[in-house]
């Protein structure tokens, strides 16, 4: 990402030029030597990101702290990775990160991930620019990169389970003019068009960015379309010590609701892979909105104060032919169900970030106050009668009408969680090698759940409480290229009552230990390893829409990640994770594995820059595969999803044929057209993986 710097003085420019020469430094410049060079403007690229490797991340400390100095595991899916592999969703992005598998995605309409054995859709673990998101889908044309904070994250972000979080970082306005026009075509049918323009507004100190995208693609199964329209304007203003930014995003969408397949004799049914068990009216339609405002003031060279306000809202209608039961002859009983939703998050945060010297030791400090309101409302809820007459082996559509019967007992459900917190984090540099990380968060919260209308109205949850969440970490920097770390943390997540039964559950509590190693290898290659042990209690899981408390559960394992430049023309992304999950305390399922958590998963992707004459343009080819081991389909472990391997490949050509950069790219996903099942929501709700897809994209930048 280009960063425009102000003109520098001639002598400073000379010293900078000397410093950039191999084997020289500023200290080597002869004192008093006057080298006369013309005044110039220097344009630098972000030093924190180098192709497939990122050196810094903001999620773990709310500032640009080197990853090597963090007492936690942090993985970054960089802008280059997103461009090369044409990442379209968070599910695409997470295949490059260790220990991440897909959870129940609510019939393919929501982001949902298992992180170190734990996680589900709508669990609050997905952030947009550091703000908890209430949206179903969180990756779009506005996304620049994705940061994954593994393990404990409650210190800075409040109510979260200790598996980790995903933070989607947005593109920002730039002070240099840049325009990108692009489009894609899918072998499934249809495609998208994109406009991204940014630049300064005269000499006012203002910069703007406008991103607009329109997508209309055929769903890969036998009917349905996936479409959306997105508009995202943003502004920034930079003065001497003050920086202001304002960003808005609006998205209208319609996406198919597809519960996938069903389990027969312990395995997904042997039916036509491309045929749905749903109806043409089964879809989710809605509107997403995001607003983010930030003010940063540089108090002095050592201290920055930042005020952040965030608001996001999703309003959508959901309808499905919900699978109810399966008969021996293949008859699937279904219900015409649906609901209206209005989900909203408001967030206000005031951070003080700085450095202090106490007794000759450096302290990197973060002090913050935040207030968060998460309000989820389910309005009219439709529950139809059980209907037979649909055979999964010979499906006939059109015999089940759209949802029309309102359930007053299940309508008008309001689920609110309001909290206020004070948190502190100190990276205490004991000496050149040791960093002690101390932190804590005091959080007060109010949880209110109300449901029903008229005589059926009832208050199922009304809780006010507070908690103290500690964090302790230690980093030992062997040298500039290697560091060891360890941490301990506790987590706390209020459990809402069951959406249908109204049953209340106690808050979820957990603790986490982690040990890790980070390496900055030669040629620009980074590697990391992490050992972790997590225990949680009062965990609520869902099987075919019925919530139940799994009691005490545990997860422990090993994660390995590798990213960066392998050789002069080779780039590498690799990962491996061993995750051993177990239900530790439950009368029925004790000793079983947790749902959708793969014991083994791995990935390896290689990209090669072809050595061709410059007149031929810049050619890149790449590809790789991901392996996901078998996963339990429910808490009872009554069935398992088989392991799978999916390969991807691409070839890209860049030139200056038109404008500053013309790019043509061909991506092939699921190269060998494997049939696989990435996640389970129960024996009647097994997600079906996408078959081979070819995407052709073209763009011009100027």
C-alpha positions as CSV (number, residue, x, y, z in Angstrom):
1,X,0.0,0.0,0.0
2,X,1.7,3.2,-1.1
3,X,2.4,5.8,1.6
4,X,3.3,9.3,0.6
5,X,6.0,11.0,2.7
6,X,6.7,14.7,2.7
7,X,9.8,16.0,0.9
8,X,13.0,15.6,2.8
9,X,16.0,17.9,3.1
10,X,18.9,17.3,0.7
11,X,21.3,16.2,3.4
12,X,18.7,13.9,4.9
13,X,18.1,12.5,1.5
14,X,21.7,11.8,1.0
15,X,22.0,10.1,4.4
16,X,18.9,8.0,3.5
17,X,20.4,7.0,0.2
18,X,23.6,5.9,1.9
19,X,21.6,4.0,4.5
20,X,19.8,2.1,1.8
21,X,23.0,0.9,0.1
22,X,24.0,-2.7,1.1
23,X,26.6,-2.8,3.8
24,X,26.2,0.9,4.8
25,X,24.4,2.7,7.6
26,X,23.8,6.2,8.8
27,X,26.6,5.7,11.4
28,X,29.0,5.1,8.5
29,X,28.4,8.6,7.0
30,X,31.3,11.0,7.5
31,X,30.3,13.7,10.0
32,X,30.2,17.1,8.3
33,X,30.2,15.7,4.8
34,X,27.7,17.8,2.7
35,X,26.3,15.8,-0.2
36,X,24.1,18.0,-2.3
37,X,21.1,16.2,-3.8
38,X,17.9,17.7,-5.1
39,X,14.9,17.8,-2.8
40,X,12.6,14.8,-3.6
41,X,9.5,13.0,-2.5
42,X,9.9,9.5,-1.3
43,X,7.2,6.9,-1.8
44,X,7.6,3.8,0.5
45,X,5.6,0.6,0.7
46,X,4.4,-0.8,3.9
47,X,7.4,-2.4,5.5
48,X,5.3,-4.6,7.7
49,X,4.1,-6.6,4.8
50,X,6.3,-8.4,2.3
51,X,4.3,-10.6,-0.1
52,X,3.0,-13.5,1.8
53,X,4.6,-12.5,5.1
54,X,3.5,-9.8,7.6
55,X,5.9,-8.4,10.2
56,X,3.4,-6.5,12.3
57,X,-0.3,-6.8,13.2
58,X,-2.6,-4.5,15.1
59,X,-5.1,-6.9,16.6
60,X,-3.1,-8.2,19.5
61,X,-2.2,-4.8,21.0
62,X,-4.4,-2.3,19.0
63,X,-1.2,-0.9,17.5
64,X,1.5,-1.8,15.0
65,X,3.5,-4.1,17.3
66,X,6.1,-6.5,15.8
67,X,4.6,-10.0,15.7
68,X,7.9,-11.3,17.1
69,X,7.3,-9.2,20.3
70,X,3.7,-10.5,21.0
71,X,3.1,-13.1,23.6
72,X,0.4,-14.6,21.5
73,X,0.1,-16.4,18.2
74,X,-0.9,-14.1,15.3
75,X,-1.4,-15.1,11.7
76,X,-2.0,-12.7,8.8
77,X,-3.6,-13.4,5.4
78,X,-1.9,-10.6,3.5
79,X,-3.1,-8.5,0.6
80,X,-0.9,-10.5,-1.9
81,X,-2.4,-13.8,-0.8
82,X,-5.9,-12.4,-1.2
83,X,-5.1,-11.2,-4.7
84,X,-3.3,-14.3,-5.9
85,X,-5.9,-16.8,-4.7
86,X,-8.9,-14.5,-5.4
87,X,-10.2,-14.8,-1.9
88,X,-14.0,-14.3,-2.0
89,X,-15.0,-15.1,1.6
90,X,-13.6,-15.6,5.1
91,X,-13.9,-19.4,4.4
92,X,-11.5,-18.9,1.5
93,X,-9.1,-16.9,3.7
94,X,-9.0,-19.4,6.6
95,X,-7.6,-22.2,4.5
96,X,-4.2,-20.5,4.8
97,X,-4.3,-20.5,8.7
98,X,-3.6,-23.4,10.9
99,X,-6.2,-24.9,13.2
100,X,-9.2,-23.4,11.5
101,X,-12.1,-25.5,10.3
102,X,-15.7,-24.6,9.2
103,X,-18.5,-24.8,11.8
104,X,-22.2,-24.8,11.2
105,X,-22.8,-21.9,8.8
106,X,-26.6,-21.7,9.1
107,X,-27.3,-23.3,5.7
108,X,-24.3,-21.4,4.1
109,X,-25.6,-17.9,5.0
110,X,-23.2,-17.0,7.8
111,X,-19.4,-17.1,8.6
112,X,-18.7,-19.8,11.1
113,X,-15.4,-21.2,12.3
114,X,-13.9,-23.7,14.8
115,X,-10.8,-22.1,16.3
116,X,-8.6,-24.4,18.3
117,X,-11.6,-26.7,18.7
118,X,-14.2,-24.1,19.6
119,X,-16.5,-21.7,17.8
120,X,-19.7,-21.4,15.9
121,X,-21.6,-18.9,13.7
122,X,-22.7,-15.7,15.5
123,X,-20.3,-16.4,18.4
124,X,-19.0,-12.8,18.3
125,X,-15.4,-13.8,17.3
126,X,-15.4,-11.9,14.0
127,X,-14.4,-8.3,14.0
128,X,-14.3,-5.5,11.4
129,X,-11.4,-3.2,12.1
130,X,-11.4,-4.2,15.7
131,X,-15.2,-3.9,16.2
132,X,-17.4,-6.9,16.9
133,X,-19.5,-7.6,13.9
134,X,-23.2,-8.5,13.8
135,X,-23.1,-9.3,10.1
136,X,-23.6,-12.7,8.6
137,X,-20.8,-12.3,6.0
138,X,-17.7,-10.2,6.7
139,X,-15.4,-10.3,3.7
140,X,-15.9,-8.0,0.8
141,X,-14.1,-5.8,-1.8
142,X,-13.4,-3.4,1.1
143,X,-11.2,-6.0,2.9
144,X,-7.5,-5.5,2.6
145,X,-6.1,-8.2,4.9
146,X,-7.3,-10.6,7.6
147,X,-5.6,-10.9,11.0
148,X,-6.2,-14.0,13.2
149,X,-5.4,-13.7,16.9
150,X,-5.1,-17.3,18.3
151,X,-6.0,-18.2,21.8
152,X,-7.1,-15.7,24.5
153,X,-8.5,-12.5,23.2
154,X,-10.8,-11.3,26.0
155,X,-8.2,-8.9,27.4
156,X,-8.9,-6.3,24.6
157,X,-12.1,-7.5,23.1
158,X,-14.3,-8.6,26.0
159,X,-16.7,-11.5,25.9
160,X,-15.0,-14.2,23.8
161,X,-14.1,-17.8,24.1
162,X,-10.4,-18.5,24.2
163,X,-10.1,-20.2,20.8
164,X,-9.3,-16.9,19.1
165,X,-10.8,-14.2,16.8
166,X,-10.7,-13.1,13.2
167,X,-10.2,-9.4,12.5
168,X,-11.0,-8.1,8.9
169,X,-8.9,-5.0,8.1
170,X,-10.5,-2.5,5.7
171,X,-8.8,-0.6,2.9
172,X,-8.1,3.1,3.8
173,X,-8.1,6.3,1.8
174,X,-4.7,7.2,0.2
175,X,-3.0,10.5,-0.5
176,X,-2.0,9.4,-4.0
177,X,-4.4,9.0,-6.8
178,X,-5.2,5.4,-7.6
179,X,-8.1,3.8,-9.5
180,X,-8.8,0.1,-10.1
181,X,-11.5,-1.2,-12.4
182,X,-12.0,-4.9,-12.6
183,X,-14.4,-7.8,-13.2
184,X,-14.6,-11.6,-12.8
185,X,-16.5,-14.4,-14.5
186,X,-17.3,-17.7,-12.9
187,X,-17.8,-21.1,-14.6
188,X,-20.9,-21.5,-12.4
189,X,-22.4,-18.6,-14.4
190,X,-22.3,-14.8,-13.9
191,X,-19.7,-12.8,-12.2
192,X,-18.9,-9.3,-10.7
193,X,-17.7,-5.8,-11.5
194,X,-15.6,-3.6,-9.2
195,X,-14.6,0.0,-9.0
196,X,-12.0,1.2,-6.4
197,X,-10.8,4.9,-6.6
198,X,-8.9,6.8,-4.0
199,X,-6.9,10.1,-3.8
200,X,-6.5,13.5,-2.1
201,X,-9.1,16.3,-2.2
202,X,-7.0,19.3,-3.4
203,X,-4.7,20.6,-0.6
204,X,-7.2,20.3,2.2
205,X,-5.5,17.4,4.0
206,X,-8.5,15.2,3.0
207,X,-8.3,12.0,1.2
208,X,-11.2,9.8,0.0
209,X,-11.9,6.3,-1.2
210,X,-14.9,4.9,-3.0
211,X,-15.4,1.1,-3.5
212,X,-18.4,-0.2,-5.4
213,X,-19.1,-3.8,-6.4
214,X,-21.9,-5.6,-8.0
215,X,-22.1,-9.4,-8.1
216,X,-24.7,-11.7,-9.7
217,X,-23.6,-15.4,-9.8
218,X,-25.5,-18.6,-10.3
219,X,-25.5,-21.0,-7.3
220,X,-23.6,-24.1,-8.2
221,X,-26.4,-26.5,-7.2
222,X,-29.4,-27.0,-9.4
223,X,-31.1,-23.6,-8.7
224,X,-30.6,-20.3,-6.9
225,X,-28.5,-17.1,-7.3
226,X,-26.0,-15.4,-5.1
227,X,-26.1,-11.6,-5.6
228,X,-25.2,-8.4,-3.8
229,X,-24.6,-4.7,-4.4
230,X,-22.0,-2.9,-2.3
231,X,-21.1,0.8,-2.0
232,X,-18.4,1.9,0.5
233,X,-17.2,5.5,0.7
234,X,-14.6,6.7,3.2
235,X,-12.8,9.9,4.2
236,X,-9.7,10.7,6.1
237,X,-8.1,14.0,7.2
238,X,-4.5,14.4,8.5
239,X,-3.1,17.4,10.3
240,X,0.1,17.9,12.2
241,X,-1.0,15.9,15.3
242,X,-4.6,14.9,14.5
243,X,-5.9,12.2,12.2
244,X,-9.7,11.8,11.5
245,X,-11.3,9.0,9.5
246,X,-14.9,8.2,8.6
247,X,-16.0,5.1,6.7
248,X,-19.4,3.7,5.7
249,X,-20.4,0.5,3.9
250,X,-23.8,-0.5,2.5
251,X,-24.6,-3.9,1.1
252,X,-27.9,-5.4,-0.2
253,X,-27.8,-9.1,-0.7
254,X,-29.7,-12.3,-1.5
255,X,-28.2,-15.7,-1.0
256,X,-29.5,-19.3,-1.2
257,X,-30.4,-21.2,2.0
258,X,-29.0,-24.7,1.6
259,X,-28.9,-27.2,4.4
260,X,-26.8,-29.5,2.2
261,X,-27.1,-33.3,2.7
262,X,-28.3,-35.8,5.3
263,X,-26.7,-38.7,7.0
264,X,-27.7,-42.3,6.0
265,X,-26.0,-45.2,7.7
266,X,-23.4,-43.0,9.2
267,X,-22.4,-41.3,5.9
268,X,-23.8,-38.5,3.7
269,X,-26.6,-39.9,1.5
270,X,-25.6,-41.2,-1.9
271,X,-27.7,-38.7,-3.8
272,X,-27.1,-36.3,-6.7
273,X,-24.3,-34.0,-5.4
274,X,-25.7,-31.0,-7.3
275,X,-29.4,-31.3,-6.3
276,X,-30.8,-29.4,-3.3
277,X,-33.3,-30.6,-0.8
278,X,-34.8,-27.2,-0.5
279,X,-37.2,-25.0,-2.6
280,X,-36.6,-22.0,-4.9
281,X,-38.0,-19.6,-2.3
282,X,-35.4,-20.8,0.3
283,X,-33.1,-17.8,0.6
284,X,-31.8,-15.0,2.9
285,X,-32.3,-11.5,1.8
286,X,-31.1,-8.5,3.7
287,X,-29.2,-5.2,4.1
288,X,-25.8,-4.7,5.9
289,X,-24.6,-1.4,7.1
290,X,-21.3,-0.4,8.8
291,X,-20.2,3.0,10.1
292,X,-16.8,3.6,11.7
293,X,-15.4,6.9,13.0
294,X,-11.9,7.4,14.5
295,X,-10.0,10.4,15.9
296,X,-6.3,10.0,16.7
297,X,-4.4,12.7,18.5
298,X,-0.6,12.5,18.9
299,X,-0.2,14.1,22.4
300,X,3.6,14.0,22.2
301,X,6.2,11.7,20.5
302,X,5.5,9.0,23.0
303,X,1.7,9.0,23.5
304,X,-1.3,8.7,21.2
305,X,-4.9,9.0,22.2
306,X,-7.6,7.3,20.0
307,X,-11.4,7.6,20.1
308,X,-13.3,5.0,18.1
309,X,-17.0,4.7,17.4
310,X,-18.4,1.8,15.5
311,X,-21.9,0.8,14.4
312,X,-23.0,-2.1,12.3
313,X,-26.5,-3.4,11.5
314,X,-28.0,-6.3,9.6
315,X,-31.7,-6.7,8.7
316,X,-32.7,-9.8,6.8
317,X,-35.5,-12.2,6.1
318,X,-34.7,-15.9,6.2
319,X,-36.8,-18.8,4.7
320,X,-36.1,-22.5,4.4
321,X,-37.6,-25.9,3.8
322,X,-36.2,-27.1,7.1
323,X,-35.4,-30.8,7.3
324,X,-37.4,-32.4,10.1
325,X,-36.9,-36.2,9.8
326,X,-35.8,-38.8,7.4
327,X,-37.7,-42.1,6.7
328,X,-36.1,-45.3,5.7
329,X,-37.3,-45.1,2.1
330,X,-35.6,-41.7,1.6
331,X,-38.6,-39.5,2.3
332,X,-37.5,-36.3,3.9
333,X,-40.1,-34.6,6.0
334,X,-39.7,-30.8,5.9
335,X,-41.3,-27.7,7.4
336,X,-41.7,-24.3,5.8
337,X,-39.9,-22.1,8.4
338,X,-38.6,-18.6,8.3
339,X,-37.9,-15.5,10.4
340,X,-37.1,-11.8,10.3
341,X,-34.0,-10.5,12.0
342,X,-32.5,-7.1,13.0
343,X,-29.0,-7.4,14.6
344,X,-27.0,-4.5,15.7
345,X,-23.7,-3.7,17.5
346,X,-22.7,-0.3,18.8
347,X,-19.2,0.3,20.2
348,X,-17.4,3.2,21.8
349,X,-13.7,3.0,22.8
350,X,-11.1,5.4,24.1
351,X,-7.5,4.1,24.1
352,X,-4.3,5.7,25.3
353,X,-1.2,4.1,23.6
354,X,2.3,5.1,24.5
355,X,5.7,4.3,25.9
356,X,7.2,5.2,29.3
357,X,10.7,4.7,30.9
358,X,10.6,3.6,34.5
359,X,13.8,2.8,36.3
360,X,15.6,2.4,33.0
361,X,13.1,-0.1,31.6
362,X,10.7,0.5,28.7
363,X,6.9,0.0,29.1
364,X,4.7,-0.2,26.0
365,X,1.4,0.7,27.5
366,X,-2.3,0.4,26.4
367,X,-5.0,1.8,28.6
368,X,-8.6,1.7,27.4
369,X,-12.2,2.2,28.2
370,X,-15.0,0.8,26.1
371,X,-18.8,0.4,26.0
372,X,-20.5,-2.1,23.8
373,X,-24.1,-2.9,23.0
374,X,-25.1,-6.0,21.1
375,X,-28.8,-6.1,20.3
376,X,-30.2,-9.1,18.3
377,X,-33.9,-9.1,17.5
378,X,-35.9,-11.8,15.8
379,X,-39.3,-10.6,14.7
380,X,-42.0,-12.6,13.0
381,X,-41.0,-16.2,13.1
382,X,-42.7,-18.8,10.9
383,X,-43.1,-22.4,11.8
384,X,-44.9,-24.6,9.3
385,X,-46.4,-28.1,9.8
386,X,-44.4,-31.2,9.0
387,X,-44.8,-32.1,5.3
388,X,-43.9,-35.4,3.6
389,X,-43.7,-36.2,-0.1
390,X,-40.1,-35.2,-0.8
391,X,-37.7,-38.0,-1.7
392,X,-34.0,-37.3,-1.6
393,X,-33.2,-39.8,-4.3
394,X,-35.9,-38.5,-6.7
395,X,-36.5,-34.9,-5.7
396,X,-39.6,-33.1,-6.9
397,X,-39.9,-29.4,-6.1
398,X,-42.8,-27.1,-5.7
399,X,-45.0,-29.2,-3.3
400,X,-44.1,-27.1,-0.2
401,X,-45.4,-23.5,0.0
402,X,-43.5,-20.6,1.4
403,X,-43.6,-20.0,5.2
404,X,-46.9,-18.4,6.2
405,X,-47.8,-19.6,9.7
406,X,-46.5,-17.3,12.4
407,X,-45.5,-18.8,15.8
408,X,-46.4,-16.1,18.3
409,X,-44.5,-18.0,21.1
410,X,-41.3,-17.8,19.1
411,X,-41.7,-14.4,17.6
412,X,-40.4,-11.1,18.9
413,X,-37.3,-12.4,20.6
414,X,-34.9,-9.7,21.9
415,X,-31.4,-10.7,23.0
416,X,-29.3,-7.8,24.4
417,X,-25.9,-7.7,25.9
418,X,-24.6,-4.4,27.1
419,X,-21.2,-4.0,28.8
420,X,-18.7,-1.5,30.0
421,X,-15.0,-2.3,30.5
422,X,-11.7,-1.0,31.7
423,X,-8.5,-2.7,30.4
424,X,-4.8,-2.3,30.7
425,X,-1.9,-4.0,29.0
426,X,1.8,-3.5,29.6
427,X,4.6,-4.9,27.5
428,X,7.4,-4.5,30.1
429,X,10.8,-4.7,28.5
430,X,12.9,-6.0,31.4
431,X,16.0,-5.9,29.2
432,X,17.0,-6.4,25.6
433,X,15.7,-10.0,25.7
434,X,12.9,-10.4,28.2
435,X,9.4,-8.8,27.8
436,X,6.9,-9.4,30.5
437,X,3.3,-8.8,29.4
438,X,0.7,-8.0,32.1
439,X,-2.9,-7.2,31.5
440,X,-6.3,-7.2,32.9
441,X,-9.9,-6.4,32.0
442,X,-12.7,-5.5,34.4
443,X,-16.0,-5.9,32.7
444,X,-19.5,-5.2,33.9
445,X,-22.4,-6.5,31.8
446,X,-26.1,-6.7,31.6
447,X,-27.8,-9.5,29.7
448,X,-31.5,-9.3,28.9
449,X,-33.5,-11.9,26.8
450,X,-37.2,-11.4,26.2
451,X,-39.5,-13.4,23.9
452,X,-43.1,-13.7,22.8
453,X,-45.9,-11.3,22.3
454,X,-49.2,-10.7,24.2
455,X,-50.1,-13.4,26.6
456,X,-47.1,-15.5,25.4
457,X,-44.5,-12.8,26.4
458,X,-41.9,-13.9,28.9
459,X,-38.5,-12.7,30.2
460,X,-36.1,-15.7,30.0
461,X,-32.9,-14.0,31.1
462,X,-32.2,-10.9,33.2
463,X,-28.6,-10.9,34.5
464,X,-26.3,-8.2,35.8
465,X,-22.8,-9.2,36.7
466,X,-19.1,-8.3,36.5
467,X,-15.9,-10.2,36.0
468,X,-12.1,-9.7,36.0
469,X,-10.2,-11.3,33.2
470,X,-6.4,-11.5,33.7
471,X,-3.7,-12.0,31.1
472,X,0.0,-12.9,31.8
473,X,2.6,-13.4,29.1
474,X,6.4,-13.7,28.8
475,X,8.5,-13.2,25.6
476,X,12.2,-14.2,25.4
477,X,14.0,-12.8,22.4
478,X,16.9,-15.0,21.7
479,X,18.0,-12.6,19.0
480,X,16.4,-10.5,16.3
481,X,15.3,-13.6,14.4
482,X,13.9,-15.8,17.1
483,X,11.7,-15.5,20.2
484,X,10.0,-17.8,22.7
485,X,6.7,-16.9,24.4
486,X,4.1,-18.2,26.8
487,X,0.8,-16.9,28.2
488,X,-2.0,-17.6,30.6
489,X,-5.5,-16.2,30.3
490,X,-9.1,-16.7,31.4
491,X,-12.2,-16.1,29.3
492,X,-15.9,-15.3,30.0
493,X,-18.9,-15.4,27.7
494,X,-22.5,-15.0,28.8
495,X,-24.7,-17.7,27.4
496,X,-28.1,-16.6,26.1
497,X,-31.2,-18.7,26.6
498,X,-32.2,-21.2,23.9
499,X,-33.9,-19.5,21.0
500,X,-36.8,-21.9,20.9
501,X,-37.2,-23.4,24.3
502,X,-36.2,-20.3,26.4
503,X,-34.0,-22.5,28.6
504,X,-31.3,-20.4,30.3
505,X,-27.7,-21.4,30.6
506,X,-24.9,-20.3,33.0
507,X,-22.1,-18.2,31.6
508,X,-19.3,-20.0,29.9
509,X,-15.9,-19.7,31.6
510,X,-12.5,-20.9,30.5
511,X,-8.8,-20.9,31.0
512,X,-5.9,-21.2,28.5
513,X,-2.2,-21.9,28.5
514,X,0.1,-21.4,25.5
515,X,3.7,-21.8,24.7
516,X,5.2,-20.8,21.4
517,X,8.2,-20.1,19.2
518,X,8.5,-17.5,16.4
519,X,11.3,-17.5,13.8
520,X,12.3,-14.9,11.2
521,X,14.3,-17.0,8.8
522,X,16.6,-15.9,6.0
523,X,15.2,-14.7,2.6
524,X,12.1,-13.3,4.2
525,X,10.5,-16.5,5.5
526,X,8.7,-16.6,8.9
527,X,7.8,-19.6,10.9
528,X,5.9,-20.1,14.2
529,X,4.9,-23.0,16.5
530,X,2.4,-23.0,19.3
531,X,1.4,-25.5,22.0
532,X,-1.9,-24.8,23.7
533,X,-4.2,-26.2,26.4
534,X,-7.8,-24.9,26.9
535,X,-10.6,-25.9,29.2
536,X,-14.1,-24.5,29.3
537,X,-17.2,-25.2,31.2
538,X,-20.9,-24.4,30.7
539,X,-20.4,-24.8,26.9
540,X,-23.7,-24.7,24.9
541,X,-23.9,-26.5,21.6
542,X,-26.7,-27.1,19.1
543,X,-27.7,-30.3,17.3
544,X,-30.5,-29.9,14.7
545,X,-31.6,-26.7,16.3
546,X,-31.8,-28.1,19.9
547,X,-29.3,-26.4,22.3
548,X,-27.7,-28.3,25.1
549,X,-24.9,-27.7,27.6
550,X,-21.9,-30.0,27.0
551,X,-20.6,-29.3,30.5
552,X,-16.8,-29.2,30.7
553,X,-14.8,-29.5,27.5
554,X,-11.1,-29.4,26.6
555,X,-8.8,-28.8,23.7
556,X,-5.1,-29.1,23.4
557,X,-2.8,-29.3,20.4
558,X,0.1,-28.0,18.3
559,X,0.0,-25.5,15.5
560,X,2.7,-24.8,12.9
561,X,2.7,-22.0,10.3
562,X,5.2,-21.0,7.6
563,X,4.9,-18.0,5.3
564,X,7.1,-15.8,3.1
565,X,9.8,-16.0,0.5
566,X,11.3,-19.5,0.1
567,X,13.8,-18.5,-2.6
568,X,14.4,-15.6,-5.0
569,X,11.3,-16.4,-7.1
570,X,9.4,-18.7,-4.8
571,X,6.8,-17.9,-2.1
572,X,5.4,-20.3,0.4
573,X,2.4,-20.7,2.7
574,X,2.2,-23.8,4.9
575,X,0.5,-24.9,8.0
576,X,-0.2,-27.9,10.2
577,X,-2.4,-28.3,13.2
578,X,-3.1,-31.2,15.7
579,X,-6.1,-30.5,17.8
580,X,-7.3,-33.0,20.3
581,X,-10.7,-32.1,21.7
582,X,-12.7,-33.9,24.4
583,X,-16.0,-33.6,26.3
584,X,-14.7,-33.9,29.9
585,X,-17.8,-33.7,32.0
586,X,-21.1,-34.8,30.5
587,X,-23.3,-37.8,31.6
588,X,-24.0,-38.9,28.0
589,X,-21.1,-37.7,25.9
590,X,-18.1,-37.8,28.2
591,X,-14.9,-38.7,26.3
592,X,-16.3,-37.8,22.9
593,X,-14.9,-35.3,20.5
594,X,-16.3,-31.8,19.8
595,X,-18.3,-31.1,16.7
596,X,-16.5,-30.0,13.5
597,X,-13.1,-30.0,15.1
598,X,-10.5,-31.9,13.0
599,X,-7.7,-33.6,14.8
600,X,-5.4,-33.1,11.9
601,X,-5.4,-30.4,9.3
602,X,-2.6,-29.1,7.0
603,X,-2.0,-26.9,3.9
604,X,0.8,-26.1,1.5
605,X,0.7,-23.5,-1.2
606,X,3.6,-22.4,-3.5
607,X,3.8,-19.5,-5.9
608,X,6.5,-19.0,-8.6
609,X,7.5,-15.8,-10.4
610,X,8.5,-16.9,-13.9
611,X,11.9,-15.6,-15.2
612,X,10.7,-14.2,-18.5
613,X,11.9,-11.0,-20.4
614,X,10.3,-7.9,-19.1
615,X,8.6,-7.3,-22.5
616,X,6.5,-10.4,-21.8
617,X,5.1,-8.9,-18.6
618,X,5.2,-10.4,-15.1
619,X,3.9,-14.0,-14.8
620,X,3.1,-15.8,-11.6
621,X,1.9,-19.3,-11.2
622,X,0.8,-21.0,-8.0
623,X,-1.2,-23.7,-6.4
624,X,-1.5,-26.0,-3.4
625,X,-3.9,-28.0,-1.4
626,X,-5.5,-28.2,2.0
627,X,-6.1,-31.4,4.0
628,X,-8.8,-31.5,6.7
629,X,-9.1,-34.7,8.8
630,X,-12.3,-36.4,9.9
631,X,-14.6,-34.6,12.2
632,X,-17.3,-35.6,14.6
633,X,-20.8,-34.7,13.3
634,X,-22.4,-34.3,16.7
635,X,-21.6,-34.4,20.4
636,X,-22.7,-38.0,20.6
637,X,-20.2,-38.9,17.9
638,X,-23.0,-40.9,16.2
639,X,-21.5,-40.1,12.8
640,X,-18.3,-38.6,11.4
641,X,-17.4,-36.6,8.3
642,X,-14.6,-38.1,6.2
643,X,-11.3,-36.3,5.7
644,X,-10.9,-34.4,2.5
645,X,-8.2,-32.7,0.3
646,X,-9.0,-29.8,-2.0
647,X,-6.4,-28.3,-4.4
648,X,-6.4,-24.8,-6.0
649,X,-4.2,-23.2,-8.7
650,X,-3.8,-19.9,-10.5
651,X,-1.8,-18.2,-13.2
652,X,-1.6,-14.4,-13.4
653,X,-0.1,-12.0,-15.9
654,X,0.7,-8.3,-15.1
655,X,1.9,-5.7,-17.6
656,X,1.6,-2.0,-18.4
657,X,-0.6,-2.6,-21.5
658,X,-3.2,-0.3,-20.1
659,X,-2.5,2.2,-17.4
660,X,0.0,1.5,-14.6
661,X,-1.0,-2.2,-14.3
662,X,-3.1,-4.5,-16.4
663,X,-3.8,-7.9,-14.8
664,X,-5.3,-11.0,-16.2
665,X,-5.7,-14.0,-13.9
666,X,-7.2,-17.5,-14.1
667,X,-8.0,-19.3,-10.8
668,X,-9.2,-22.9,-10.5
669,X,-10.7,-24.0,-7.2
670,X,-11.1,-27.6,-6.2
671,X,-8.9,-28.5,-9.2
672,X,-9.6,-32.2,-9.1
673,X,-13.4,-31.8,-8.5
674,X,-13.5,-33.5,-5.1
675,X,-16.8,-34.2,-3.4
676,X,-16.5,-33.3,0.3
677,X,-18.5,-32.2,3.3
678,X,-16.8,-29.3,5.3
679,X,-19.1,-29.1,8.4
680,X,-22.1,-30.5,10.2
681,X,-25.1,-28.9,12.0
682,X,-26.6,-32.3,12.8
683,X,-27.5,-35.5,10.9
684,X,-30.0,-33.6,8.7
685,X,-27.8,-30.6,8.1
686,X,-24.5,-31.5,6.5
687,X,-22.8,-28.8,4.4
688,X,-21.8,-29.7,0.9
689,X,-18.5,-28.5,-0.5
690,X,-18.3,-26.6,-3.8
691,X,-17.1,-28.5,-6.9
692,X,-14.5,-27.3,-9.4
693,X,-14.9,-23.7,-10.3
694,X,-12.9,-21.7,-12.9
695,X,-12.7,-17.9,-12.3
696,X,-11.3,-15.5,-14.9
697,X,-10.6,-12.0,-13.7
698,X,-9.3,-8.9,-15.4
699,X,-8.4,-5.5,-13.9
700,X,-6.8,-2.2,-14.9
701,X,-5.1,0.2,-12.5
702,X,-4.0,3.8,-13.2
